[in-house]
Structure formats: structure tokens, C-alpha cells
């Protein structure tokens, strides 16, 4: 994981290899007020499973409560 003041790269454990079973990655991205975050996904591979029980991606805005993507329960 590389983060800088204005840009950065996030990756899962062992990337580009597979990550261990039961791995959970969480990142909290913050920006100053009136600043936008632009997320670009260059390499994303989610394992298909019923109700996203094996792999999922969920983006959440804690201020508005808006969520984007699918999250397992």
C-alpha cells in the first residue's frame, strides 16, 4: 500500500498473488472538505459467490450513508 498526499495505490495482501482465505481488507480514505476522491480500479478480480459471501467490494460514504457496490453479510 502506497499513499501520498494527493494520490496513492491500494492493493490486497499478497497482490498480485492470491490472498489467504478469510482475509478482510478495509481502507478509510479521507479528503479535505470540498475535495473529491476519484477512485480508479486497474485490476479487480472478485470471486463469484451467492450473496457475495466469498468476495465483495463496498464503498461507503459515512457522511451521507450512501453505499456503492455489493457487500456480504
mmCIF file of the N, C-alpha and C atoms, coordinates in Angstrom:
data_MODEL
# 
_entry.id   MODEL 
# 
loop_
_atom_site.group_PDB 
_atom_site.id 
_atom_site.type_symbol 
_atom_site.label_atom_id 
_atom_site.label_alt_id 
_atom_site.label_comp_id 
_atom_site.label_asym_id 
_atom_site.label_entity_id 
_atom_site.label_seq_id 
_atom_site.pdbx_PDB_ins_code 
_atom_site.Cartn_x 
_atom_site.Cartn_y 
_atom_site.Cartn_z 
_atom_site.occupancy 
_atom_site.B_iso_or_equiv 
_atom_site.pdbx_formal_charge 
_atom_site.auth_seq_id 
_atom_site.auth_comp_id 
_atom_site.auth_asym_id 
_atom_site.auth_atom_id 
_atom_site.pdbx_PDB_model_num 
ATOM 1   N N  . UNK A 1 1  ? 0.846   -1.184  0.000   1.00 0.00 ? 1  UNK A N  1 
ATOM 2   C CA . UNK A 1 1  ? 0.000   0.000   0.000   1.00 0.00 ? 1  UNK A CA 1 
ATOM 3   C C  . UNK A 1 1  ? 0.884   1.237   0.000   1.00 0.00 ? 1  UNK A C  1 
ATOM 4   N N  . UNK A 1 2  ? 0.632   2.124   -0.946  1.00 0.00 ? 2  UNK A N  1 
ATOM 5   C CA . UNK A 1 2  ? 1.390   3.370   -1.037  1.00 0.00 ? 2  UNK A CA 1 
ATOM 6   C C  . UNK A 1 2  ? 0.407   4.521   -1.062  1.00 0.00 ? 2  UNK A C  1 
ATOM 7   N N  . UNK A 1 3  ? 0.523   5.422   -0.116  1.00 0.00 ? 3  UNK A N  1 
ATOM 8   C CA . UNK A 1 3  ? -0.359  6.573   -0.069  1.00 0.00 ? 3  UNK A CA 1 
ATOM 9   C C  . UNK A 1 3  ? 0.475   7.838   0.026   1.00 0.00 ? 3  UNK A C  1 
ATOM 10  N N  . UNK A 1 4  ? 0.085   8.825   -0.728  1.00 0.00 ? 4  UNK A N  1 
ATOM 11  C CA . UNK A 1 4  ? 0.753   10.119  -0.691  1.00 0.00 ? 4  UNK A CA 1 
ATOM 12  C C  . UNK A 1 4  ? -0.303  11.185  -0.440  1.00 0.00 ? 4  UNK A C  1 
ATOM 13  N N  . UNK A 1 5  ? 0.145   12.402  -0.342  1.00 0.00 ? 5  UNK A N  1 
ATOM 14  C CA . UNK A 1 5  ? -0.781  13.490  -0.039  1.00 0.00 ? 5  UNK A CA 1 
ATOM 15  C C  . UNK A 1 5  ? -1.892  13.620  -1.075  1.00 0.00 ? 5  UNK A C  1 
ATOM 16  N N  . UNK A 1 6  ? -1.589  13.398  -2.341  1.00 0.00 ? 6  UNK A N  1 
ATOM 17  C CA . UNK A 1 6  ? -2.597  13.628  -3.372  1.00 0.00 ? 6  UNK A CA 1 
ATOM 18  C C  . UNK A 1 6  ? -2.921  12.391  -4.216  1.00 0.00 ? 6  UNK A C  1 
ATOM 19  N N  . UNK A 1 7  ? -2.214  11.301  -4.035  1.00 0.00 ? 7  UNK A N  1 
ATOM 20  C CA . UNK A 1 7  ? -2.510  10.096  -4.807  1.00 0.00 ? 7  UNK A CA 1 
ATOM 21  C C  . UNK A 1 7  ? -1.922  8.886   -4.100  1.00 0.00 ? 7  UNK A C  1 
ATOM 22  N N  . UNK A 1 8  ? -2.300  7.720   -4.542  1.00 0.00 ? 8  UNK A N  1 
ATOM 23  C CA . UNK A 1 8  ? -1.761  6.517   -3.928  1.00 0.00 ? 8  UNK A CA 1 
ATOM 24  C C  . UNK A 1 8  ? -2.316  5.265   -4.570  1.00 0.00 ? 8  UNK A C  1 
ATOM 25  N N  . UNK A 1 9  ? -1.835  4.140   -4.120  1.00 0.00 ? 9  UNK A N  1 
ATOM 26  C CA . UNK A 1 9  ? -2.246  2.843   -4.635  1.00 0.00 ? 9  UNK A CA 1 
ATOM 27  C C  . UNK A 1 9  ? -2.555  1.927   -3.458  1.00 0.00 ? 9  UNK A C  1 
ATOM 28  N N  . UNK A 1 10 ? -3.664  1.233   -3.535  1.00 0.00 ? 10 UNK A N  1 
ATOM 29  C CA . UNK A 1 10 ? -4.032  0.239   -2.531  1.00 0.00 ? 10 UNK A CA 1 
ATOM 30  C C  . UNK A 1 10 ? -4.026  -1.127  -3.196  1.00 0.00 ? 10 UNK A C  1 
ATOM 31  N N  . UNK A 1 11 ? -3.599  -2.134  -2.467  1.00 0.00 ? 11 UNK A N  1 
ATOM 32  C CA . UNK A 1 11 ? -3.666  -3.493  -3.002  1.00 0.00 ? 11 UNK A CA 1 
ATOM 33  C C  . UNK A 1 11 ? -3.916  -4.464  -1.860  1.00 0.00 ? 11 UNK A C  1 
ATOM 34  N N  . UNK A 1 12 ? -4.477  -5.613  -2.206  1.00 0.00 ? 12 UNK A N  1 
ATOM 35  C CA . UNK A 1 12 ? -4.755  -6.627  -1.196  1.00 0.00 ? 12 UNK A CA 1 
ATOM 36  C C  . UNK A 1 12 ? -3.470  -7.367  -0.831  1.00 0.00 ? 12 UNK A C  1 
ATOM 37  N N  . UNK A 1 13 ? -3.518  -8.060  0.265   1.00 0.00 ? 13 UNK A N  1 
ATOM 38  C CA . UNK A 1 13 ? -2.374  -8.829  0.751   1.00 0.00 ? 13 UNK A CA 1 
ATOM 39  C C  . UNK A 1 13 ? -1.929  -9.840  -0.300  1.00 0.00 ? 13 UNK A C  1 
ATOM 40  N N  . UNK A 1 14 ? -0.648  -9.940  -0.530  1.00 0.00 ? 14 UNK A N  1 
ATOM 41  C CA . UNK A 1 14 ? -0.019  -10.860 -1.494  1.00 0.00 ? 14 UNK A CA 1 
ATOM 42  C C  . UNK A 1 14 ? -0.236  -10.476 -2.956  1.00 0.00 ? 14 UNK A C  1 
ATOM 43  N N  . UNK A 1 15 ? -0.810  -9.309  -3.234  1.00 0.00 ? 15 UNK A N  1 
ATOM 44  C CA . UNK A 1 15 ? -1.013  -8.916  -4.629  1.00 0.00 ? 15 UNK A CA 1 
ATOM 45  C C  . UNK A 1 15 ? 0.327   -8.885  -5.346  1.00 0.00 ? 15 UNK A C  1 
ATOM 46  N N  . UNK A 1 16 ? 0.424   -9.418  -6.562  1.00 0.00 ? 16 UNK A N  1 
ATOM 47  C CA . UNK A 1 16 ? -0.631  -9.882  -7.464  1.00 0.00 ? 16 UNK A CA 1 
ATOM 48  C C  . UNK A 1 16 ? -1.022  -11.339 -7.273  1.00 0.00 ? 16 UNK A C  1 
ATOM 49  N N  . UNK A 1 17 ? -0.485  -12.004 -6.265  1.00 0.00 ? 17 UNK A N  1 
ATOM 50  C CA . UNK A 1 17 ? -0.901  -13.373 -5.980  1.00 0.00 ? 17 UNK A CA 1 
ATOM 51  C C  . UNK A 1 17 ? -2.242  -13.386 -5.264  1.00 0.00 ? 17 UNK A C  1 
ATOM 52  N N  . UNK A 1 18 ? -2.709  -14.559 -4.942  1.00 0.00 ? 18 UNK A N  1 
ATOM 53  C CA . UNK A 1 18 ? -3.985  -14.666 -4.245  1.00 0.00 ? 18 UNK A CA 1 
ATOM 54  C C  . UNK A 1 18 ? -3.800  -14.351 -2.769  1.00 0.00 ? 18 UNK A C  1 
ATOM 55  N N  . UNK A 1 19 ? -4.832  -13.843 -2.172  1.00 0.00 ? 19 UNK A N  1 
ATOM 56  C CA . UNK A 1 19 ? -4.765  -13.532 -0.749  1.00 0.00 ? 19 UNK A CA 1 
ATOM 57  C C  . UNK A 1 19 ? -5.242  -14.744 0.054   1.00 0.00 ? 19 UNK A C  1 
ATOM 58  N N  . UNK A 1 20 ? -4.817  -14.858 1.304   1.00 0.00 ? 20 UNK A N  1 
ATOM 59  C CA . UNK A 1 20 ? -5.208  -16.005 2.124   1.00 0.00 ? 20 UNK A CA 1 
ATOM 60  C C  . UNK A 1 20 ? -6.720  -16.056 2.357   1.00 0.00 ? 20 UNK A C  1 
ATOM 61  N N  . UNK A 1 21 ? -7.239  -17.237 2.568   1.00 0.00 ? 21 UNK A N  1 
ATOM 62  C CA . UNK A 1 21 ? -8.664  -17.397 2.886   1.00 0.00 ? 21 UNK A CA 1 
ATOM 63  C C  . UNK A 1 21 ? -9.021  -16.550 4.104   1.00 0.00 ? 21 UNK A C  1 
ATOM 64  N N  . UNK A 1 22 ? -10.241 -16.068 4.120   1.00 0.00 ? 22 UNK A N  1 
ATOM 65  C CA . UNK A 1 22 ? -10.800 -15.292 5.232   1.00 0.00 ? 22 UNK A CA 1 
ATOM 66  C C  . UNK A 1 22 ? -10.092 -13.951 5.448   1.00 0.00 ? 22 UNK A C  1 
ATOM 67  N N  . UNK A 1 23 ? -9.427  -13.440 4.412   1.00 0.00 ? 23 UNK A N  1 
ATOM 68  C CA . UNK A 1 23 ? -8.773  -12.135 4.509   1.00 0.00 ? 23 UNK A CA 1 
ATOM 69  C C  . UNK A 1 23 ? -9.811  -11.032 4.341   1.00 0.00 ? 23 UNK A C  1 
ATOM 70  N N  . UNK A 1 24 ? -9.719  -10.011 5.155   1.00 0.00 ? 24 UNK A N  1 
ATOM 71  C CA . UNK A 1 24 ? -10.603 -8.855  5.035   1.00 0.00 ? 24 UNK A CA 1 
ATOM 72  C C  . UNK A 1 24 ? -9.729  -7.606  4.960   1.00 0.00 ? 24 UNK A C  1 
ATOM 73  N N  . UNK A 1 25 ? -9.881  -6.843  3.903   1.00 0.00 ? 25 UNK A N  1 
ATOM 74  C CA . UNK A 1 25 ? -9.124  -5.602  3.738   1.00 0.00 ? 25 UNK A CA 1 
ATOM 75  C C  . UNK A 1 25 ? -10.091 -4.428  3.857   1.00 0.00 ? 25 UNK A C  1 
ATOM 76  N N  . UNK A 1 26 ? -9.711  -3.446  4.655   1.00 0.00 ? 26 UNK A N  1 
ATOM 77  C CA . UNK A 1 26 ? -10.521 -2.227  4.816   1.00 0.00 ? 26 UNK A CA 1 
ATOM 78  C C  . UNK A 1 26 ? -9.587  -1.033  4.757   1.00 0.00 ? 26 UNK A C  1 
ATOM 79  N N  . UNK A 1 27 ? -10.013 -0.025  4.023   1.00 0.00 ? 27 UNK A N  1 
ATOM 80  C CA . UNK A 1 27 ? -9.260  1.221   3.961   1.00 0.00 ? 27 UNK A CA 1 
ATOM 81  C C  . UNK A 1 27 ? -10.214 2.369   4.195   1.00 0.00 ? 27 UNK A C  1 
ATOM 82  N N  . UNK A 1 28 ? -9.749  3.363   4.908   1.00 0.00 ? 28 UNK A N  1 
ATOM 83  C CA . UNK A 1 28 ? -10.530 4.579   5.109   1.00 0.00 ? 28 UNK A CA 1 
ATOM 84  C C  . UNK A 1 28 ? -9.786  5.701   4.396   1.00 0.00 ? 28 UNK A C  1 
ATOM 85  N N  . UNK A 1 29 ? -10.448 6.273   3.393   1.00 0.00 ? 29 UNK A N  1 
ATOM 86  C CA . UNK A 1 29 ? -9.869  7.356   2.605   1.00 0.00 ? 29 UNK A CA 1 
ATOM 87  C C  . UNK A 1 29 ? -10.516 8.659   3.038   1.00 0.00 ? 29 UNK A C  1 
ATOM 88  N N  . UNK A 1 30 ? -9.706  9.648   3.315   1.00 0.00 ? 30 UNK A N  1 
ATOM 89  C CA . UNK A 1 30 ? -10.232 10.940  3.758   1.00 0.00 ? 30 UNK A CA 1 
ATOM 90  C C  . UNK A 1 30 ? -9.701  12.034  2.844   1.00 0.00 ? 30 UNK A C  1 
ATOM 91  N N  . UNK A 1 31 ? -10.522 13.031  2.647   1.00 0.00 ? 31 UNK A N  1 
ATOM 92  C CA . UNK A 1 31 ? -10.131 14.186  1.851   1.00 0.00 ? 31 UNK A CA 1 
ATOM 93  C C  . UNK A 1 31 ? -10.630 15.442  2.550   1.00 0.00 ? 31 UNK A C  1 
ATOM 94  N N  . UNK A 1 32 ? -9.934  16.555  2.357   1.00 0.00 ? 32 UNK A N  1 
ATOM 95  C CA . UNK A 1 32 ? -10.400 17.810  2.948   1.00 0.00 ? 32 UNK A CA 1 
ATOM 96  C C  . UNK A 1 32 ? -11.783 18.180  2.419   1.00 0.00 ? 32 UNK A C  1 
ATOM 97  N N  . UNK A 1 33 ? -12.526 18.984  3.171   1.00 0.00 ? 33 UNK A N  1 
ATOM 98  C CA . UNK A 1 33 ? -13.840 19.435  2.680   1.00 0.00 ? 33 UNK A CA 1 
ATOM 99  C C  . UNK A 1 33 ? -13.724 20.062  1.296   1.00 0.00 ? 33 UNK A C  1 
ATOM 100 N N  . UNK A 1 34 ? -14.777 19.893  0.510   1.00 0.00 ? 34 UNK A N  1 
ATOM 101 C CA . UNK A 1 34 ? -14.893 20.432  -0.851  1.00 0.00 ? 34 UNK A CA 1 
ATOM 102 C C  . UNK A 1 34 ? -13.837 19.811  -1.777  1.00 0.00 ? 34 UNK A C  1 
ATOM 103 N N  . UNK A 1 35 ? -13.362 18.630  -1.446  1.00 0.00 ? 35 UNK A N  1 
ATOM 104 C CA . UNK A 1 35 ? -12.413 17.903  -2.287  1.00 0.00 ? 35 UNK A CA 1 
ATOM 105 C C  . UNK A 1 35 ? -13.057 16.595  -2.707  1.00 0.00 ? 35 UNK A C  1 
ATOM 106 N N  . UNK A 1 36 ? -12.850 16.206  -3.940  1.00 0.00 ? 36 UNK A N  1 
ATOM 107 C CA . UNK A 1 36 ? -13.403 14.946  -4.443  1.00 0.00 ? 36 UNK A CA 1 
ATOM 108 C C  . UNK A 1 36 ? -12.350 13.855  -4.408  1.00 0.00 ? 36 UNK A C  1 
ATOM 109 N N  . UNK A 1 37 ? -12.799 12.636  -4.184  1.00 0.00 ? 37 UNK A N  1 
ATOM 110 C CA . UNK A 1 37 ? -11.936 11.466  -4.320  1.00 0.00 ? 37 UNK A CA 1 
ATOM 111 C C  . UNK A 1 37 ? -12.290 10.788  -5.629  1.00 0.00 ? 37 UNK A C  1 
ATOM 112 N N  . UNK A 1 38 ? -11.300 10.497  -6.425  1.00 0.00 ? 38 UNK A N  1 
ATOM 113 C CA . UNK A 1 38 ? -11.514 9.768   -7.673  1.00 0.00 ? 38 UNK A CA 1 
ATOM 114 C C  . UNK A 1 38 ? -10.844 8.408   -7.508  1.00 0.00 ? 38 UNK A C  1 
ATOM 115 N N  . UNK A 1 39 ? -11.639 7.361   -7.604  1.00 0.00 ? 39 UNK A N  1 
ATOM 116 C CA . UNK A 1 39 ? -11.122 6.004   -7.474  1.00 0.00 ? 39 UNK A CA 1 
ATOM 117 C C  . UNK A 1 39 ? -11.055 5.370   -8.853  1.00 0.00 ? 39 UNK A C  1 
ATOM 118 N N  . UNK A 1 40 ? -9.912  4.823   -9.189  1.00 0.00 ? 40 UNK A N  1 
ATOM 119 C CA . UNK A 1 40 ? -9.714  4.138   -10.465 1.00 0.00 ? 40 UNK A CA 1 
ATOM 120 C C  . UNK A 1 40 ? -9.266  2.720   -10.141 1.00 0.00 ? 40 UNK A C  1 
ATOM 121 N N  . UNK A 1 41 ? -10.005 1.745   -10.626 1.00 0.00 ? 41 UNK A N  1 
ATOM 122 C CA . UNK A 1 41 ? -9.680  0.344   -10.384 1.00 0.00 ? 41 UNK A CA 1 
ATOM 123 C C  . UNK A 1 41 ? -8.959  -0.196  -11.606 1.00 0.00 ? 41 UNK A C  1 
ATOM 124 N N  . UNK A 1 42 ? -7.691  -0.565  -11.427 1.00 0.00 ? 42 UNK A N  1 
ATOM 125 C CA . UNK A 1 42 ? -6.895  -1.049  -12.544 1.00 0.00 ? 42 UNK A CA 1 
ATOM 126 C C  . UNK A 1 42 ? -6.911  -2.553  -12.672 1.00 0.00 ? 42 UNK A C  1 
ATOM 127 N N  . UNK A 1 43 ? -7.068  -3.262  -11.593 1.00 0.00 ? 43 UNK A N  1 
ATOM 128 C CA . UNK A 1 43 ? -7.041  -4.724  -11.609 1.00 0.00 ? 43 UNK A CA 1 
ATOM 129 C C  . UNK A 1 43 ? -7.934  -5.205  -10.473 1.00 0.00 ? 43 UNK A C  1 
ATOM 130 N N  . UNK A 1 44 ? -9.130  -5.639  -10.811 1.00 0.00 ? 44 UNK A N  1 
ATOM 131 C CA . UNK A 1 44 ? -10.097 -6.052  -9.800  1.00 0.00 ? 44 UNK A CA 1 
ATOM 132 C C  . UNK A 1 44 ? -10.644 -7.411  -10.182 1.00 0.00 ? 44 UNK A C  1 
ATOM 133 N N  . UNK A 1 45 ? -10.510 -8.377  -9.307  1.00 0.00 ? 45 UNK A N  1 
ATOM 134 C CA . UNK A 1 45 ? -10.977 -9.732  -9.571  1.00 0.00 ? 45 UNK A CA 1 
ATOM 135 C C  . UNK A 1 45 ? -11.712 -10.221 -8.335  1.00 0.00 ? 45 UNK A C  1 
ATOM 136 N N  . UNK A 1 46 ? -13.029 -10.279 -8.421  1.00 0.00 ? 46 UNK A N  1 
ATOM 137 C CA . UNK A 1 46 ? -13.852 -10.765 -7.315  1.00 0.00 ? 46 UNK A CA 1 
ATOM 138 C C  . UNK A 1 46 ? -14.343 -12.168 -7.630  1.00 0.00 ? 46 UNK A C  1 
ATOM 139 N N  . UNK A 1 47 ? -14.248 -13.051 -6.663  1.00 0.00 ? 47 UNK A N  1 
ATOM 140 C CA . UNK A 1 47 ? -14.699 -14.430 -6.843  1.00 0.00 ? 47 UNK A CA 1 
ATOM 141 C C  . UNK A 1 47 ? -16.215 -14.482 -6.791  1.00 0.00 ? 47 UNK A C  1 
ATOM 142 N N  . UNK A 1 48 ? -16.852 -15.029 -7.838  1.00 0.00 ? 48 UNK A N  1 
ATOM 143 C CA . UNK A 1 48 ? -18.312 -15.120 -7.827  1.00 0.00 ? 48 UNK A CA 1 
ATOM 144 C C  . UNK A 1 48 ? -18.793 -16.034 -6.701  1.00 0.00 ? 48 UNK A C  1 
ATOM 145 N N  . UNK A 1 49 ? -19.822 -15.598 -5.999  1.00 0.00 ? 49 UNK A N  1 
ATOM 146 C CA . UNK A 1 49 ? -20.425 -16.430 -4.964  1.00 0.00 ? 49 UNK A CA 1 
ATOM 147 C C  . UNK A 1 49 ? -21.819 -15.891 -4.661  1.00 0.00 ? 49 UNK A C  1 
ATOM 148 N N  . UNK A 1 50 ? -22.668 -16.771 -4.173  1.00 0.00 ? 50 UNK A N  1 
ATOM 149 C CA . UNK A 1 50 ? -24.030 -16.382 -3.833  1.00 0.00 ? 50 UNK A CA 1 
ATOM 150 C C  . UNK A 1 50 ? -24.004 -15.359 -2.700  1.00 0.00 ? 50 UNK A C  1 
ATOM 151 N N  . UNK A 1 51 ? -24.678 -14.246 -2.884  1.00 0.00 ? 51 UNK A N  1 
ATOM 152 C CA . UNK A 1 51 ? -24.769 -13.150 -1.913  1.00 0.00 ? 51 UNK A CA 1 
ATOM 153 C C  . UNK A 1 51 ? -23.400 -12.603 -1.492  1.00 0.00 ? 51 UNK A C  1 
ATOM 154 N N  . UNK A 1 52 ? -22.426 -12.690 -2.402  1.00 0.00 ? 52 UNK A N  1 
ATOM 155 C CA . UNK A 1 52 ? -21.088 -12.107 -2.170  1.00 0.00 ? 52 UNK A CA 1 
ATOM 156 C C  . UNK A 1 52 ? -20.422 -12.644 -0.916  1.00 0.00 ? 52 UNK A C  1 
ATOM 157 N N  . UNK A 1 53 ? -20.607 -13.916 -0.614  1.00 0.00 ? 53 UNK A N  1 
ATOM 158 C CA . UNK A 1 53 ? -20.052 -14.480 0.607   1.00 0.00 ? 53 UNK A CA 1 
ATOM 159 C C  . UNK A 1 53 ? -18.555 -14.736 0.515   1.00 0.00 ? 53 UNK A C  1 
ATOM 160 N N  . UNK A 1 54 ? -18.006 -14.798 -0.702  1.00 0.00 ? 54 UNK A N  1 
ATOM 161 C CA . UNK A 1 54 ? -16.570 -15.069 -0.841  1.00 0.00 ? 54 UNK A CA 1 
ATOM 162 C C  . UNK A 1 54 ? -15.763 -13.827 -1.177  1.00 0.00 ? 54 UNK A C  1 
ATOM 163 N N  . UNK A 1 55 ? -16.291 -12.951 -1.995  1.00 0.00 ? 55 UNK A N  1 
ATOM 164 C CA . UNK A 1 55 ? -15.591 -11.718 -2.366  1.00 0.00 ? 55 UNK A CA 1 
ATOM 165 C C  . UNK A 1 55 ? -16.606 -10.616 -2.559  1.00 0.00 ? 55 UNK A C  1 
ATOM 166 N N  . UNK A 1 56 ? -16.256 -9.410  -2.157  1.00 0.00 ? 56 UNK A N  1 
ATOM 167 C CA . UNK A 1 56 ? -17.155 -8.284  -2.370  1.00 0.00 ? 56 UNK A CA 1 
ATOM 168 C C  . UNK A 1 56 ? -16.367 -6.988  -2.316  1.00 0.00 ? 56 UNK A C  1 
ATOM 169 N N  . UNK A 1 57 ? -16.980 -5.958  -2.835  1.00 0.00 ? 57 UNK A N  1 
ATOM 170 C CA . UNK A 1 57 ? -16.430 -4.613  -2.782  1.00 0.00 ? 57 UNK A CA 1 
ATOM 171 C C  . UNK A 1 57 ? -17.563 -3.689  -2.379  1.00 0.00 ? 57 UNK A C  1 
ATOM 172 N N  . UNK A 1 58 ? -17.345 -2.906  -1.351  1.00 0.00 ? 58 UNK A N  1 
ATOM 173 C CA . UNK A 1 58 ? -18.365 -1.992  -0.863  1.00 0.00 ? 58 UNK A CA 1 
ATOM 174 C C  . UNK A 1 58 ? -17.713 -0.648  -0.569  1.00 0.00 ? 58 UNK A C  1 
ATOM 175 N N  . UNK A 1 59 ? -18.205 0.400   -1.207  1.00 0.00 ? 59 UNK A N  1 
ATOM 176 C CA . UNK A 1 59 ? -17.744 1.763   -0.956  1.00 0.00 ? 59 UNK A CA 1 
ATOM 177 C C  . UNK A 1 59 ? -18.832 2.464   -0.168  1.00 0.00 ? 59 UNK A C  1 
ATOM 178 N N  . UNK A 1 60 ? -18.460 3.129   0.919   1.00 0.00 ? 60 UNK A N  1 
ATOM 179 C CA . UNK A 1 60 ? -19.432 3.768   1.788   1.00 0.00 ? 60 UNK A CA 1 
ATOM 180 C C  . UNK A 1 60 ? -19.023 5.201   2.073   1.00 0.00 ? 60 UNK A C  1 
ATOM 181 N N  . UNK A 1 61 ? -19.977 6.100   1.997   1.00 0.00 ? 61 UNK A N  1 
ATOM 182 C CA . UNK A 1 61 ? -19.758 7.492   2.398   1.00 0.00 ? 61 UNK A CA 1 
ATOM 183 C C  . UNK A 1 61 ? -20.342 7.636   3.800   1.00 0.00 ? 61 UNK A C  1 
ATOM 184 N N  . UNK A 1 62 ? -19.500 7.739   4.820   1.00 0.00 ? 62 UNK A N  1 
ATOM 185 C CA . UNK A 1 62 ? -20.016 7.787   6.192   1.00 0.00 ? 62 UNK A CA 1 
ATOM 186 C C  . UNK A 1 62 ? -20.824 9.045   6.478   1.00 0.00 ? 62 UNK A C  1 
ATOM 187 N N  . UNK A 1 63 ? -20.585 10.122  5.755   1.00 0.00 ? 63 UNK A N  1 
ATOM 188 C CA . UNK A 1 63 ? -21.340 11.357  5.998   1.00 0.00 ? 63 UNK A CA 1 
ATOM 189 C C  . UNK A 1 63 ? -22.771 11.242  5.510   1.00 0.00 ? 63 UNK A C  1 
ATOM 190 N N  . UNK A 1 64 ? -22.945 10.702  4.305   1.00 0.00 ? 64 UNK A N  1 
ATOM 191 C CA . UNK A 1 64 ? -24.284 10.607  3.743   1.00 0.00 ? 64 UNK A CA 1 
ATOM 192 C C  . UNK A 1 64 ? -24.939 9.251   3.991   1.00 0.00 ? 64 UNK A C  1 
ATOM 193 N N  . UNK A 1 65 ? -24.129 8.241   4.296   1.00 0.00 ? 65 UNK A N  1 
ATOM 194 C CA . UNK A 1 65 ? -24.655 6.890   4.466   1.00 0.00 ? 65 UNK A CA 1 
ATOM 195 C C  . UNK A 1 65 ? -24.837 6.160   3.152   1.00 0.00 ? 65 UNK A C  1 
ATOM 196 N N  . UNK A 1 66 ? -24.475 6.806   2.040   1.00 0.00 ? 66 UNK A N  1 
ATOM 197 C CA . UNK A 1 66 ? -24.606 6.178   0.726   1.00 0.00 ? 66 UNK A CA 1 
ATOM 198 C C  . UNK A 1 66 ? -23.612 5.024   0.599   1.00 0.00 ? 66 UNK A C  1 
ATOM 199 N N  . UNK A 1 67 ? -24.047 3.942   -0.050  1.00 0.00 ? 67 UNK A N  1 
ATOM 200 C CA . UNK A 1 67 ? -23.170 2.811   -0.309  1.00 0.00 ? 67 UNK A CA 1 
ATOM 201 C C  . UNK A 1 67 ? -23.200 2.480   -1.787  1.00 0.00 ? 67 UNK A C  1 
ATOM 202 N N  . UNK A 1 68 ? -22.094 1.985   -2.280  1.00 0.00 ? 68 UNK A N  1 
ATOM 203 C CA . UNK A 1 68 ? -21.951 1.626   -3.681  1.00 0.00 ? 68 UNK A CA 1 
ATOM 204 C C  . UNK A 1 68 ? -21.258 0.275   -3.739  1.00 0.00 ? 68 UNK A C  1 
ATOM 205 N N  . UNK A 1 69 ? -21.776 -0.606  -4.586  1.00 0.00 ? 69 UNK A N  1 
ATOM 206 C CA . UNK A 1 69 ? -21.186 -1.925  -4.723  1.00 0.00 ? 69 UNK A CA 1 
ATOM 207 C C  . UNK A 1 69 ? -22.012 -2.961  -3.987  1.00 0.00 ? 69 UNK A C  1 
ATOM 208 N N  . UNK A 1 70 ? -21.381 -4.087  -3.729  1.00 0.00 ? 70 UNK A N  1 
ATOM 209 C CA . UNK A 1 70 ? -22.073 -5.163  -3.033  1.00 0.00 ? 70 UNK A CA 1 
ATOM 210 C C  . UNK A 1 70 ? -21.252 -5.556  -1.835  1.00 0.00 ? 70 UNK A C  1 
ATOM 211 N N  . UNK A 1 71 ? -21.882 -5.778  -0.744  1.00 0.00 ? 71 UNK A N  1 
ATOM 212 C CA . UNK A 1 71 ? -21.176 -6.202  0.459   1.00 0.00 ? 71 UNK A CA 1 
ATOM 213 C C  . UNK A 1 71 ? -21.818 -7.442  1.018   1.00 0.00 ? 71 UNK A C  1 
ATOM 214 N N  . UNK A 1 72 ? -21.014 -8.404  1.397   1.00 0.00 ? 72 UNK A N  1 
ATOM 215 C CA . UNK A 1 72 ? -21.549 -9.609  2.014   1.00 0.00 ? 72 UNK A CA 1 
ATOM 216 C C  . UNK A 1 72 ? -22.055 -9.325  3.410   1.00 0.00 ? 72 UNK A C  1 
ATOM 217 N N  . UNK A 1 73 ? -22.880 -10.197 3.922   1.00 0.00 ? 73 UNK A N  1 
ATOM 218 C CA . UNK A 1 73 ? -23.393 -10.013 5.279   1.00 0.00 ? 73 UNK A CA 1 
ATOM 219 C C  . UNK A 1 73 ? -22.787 -11.029 6.208   1.00 0.00 ? 73 UNK A C  1 
# 
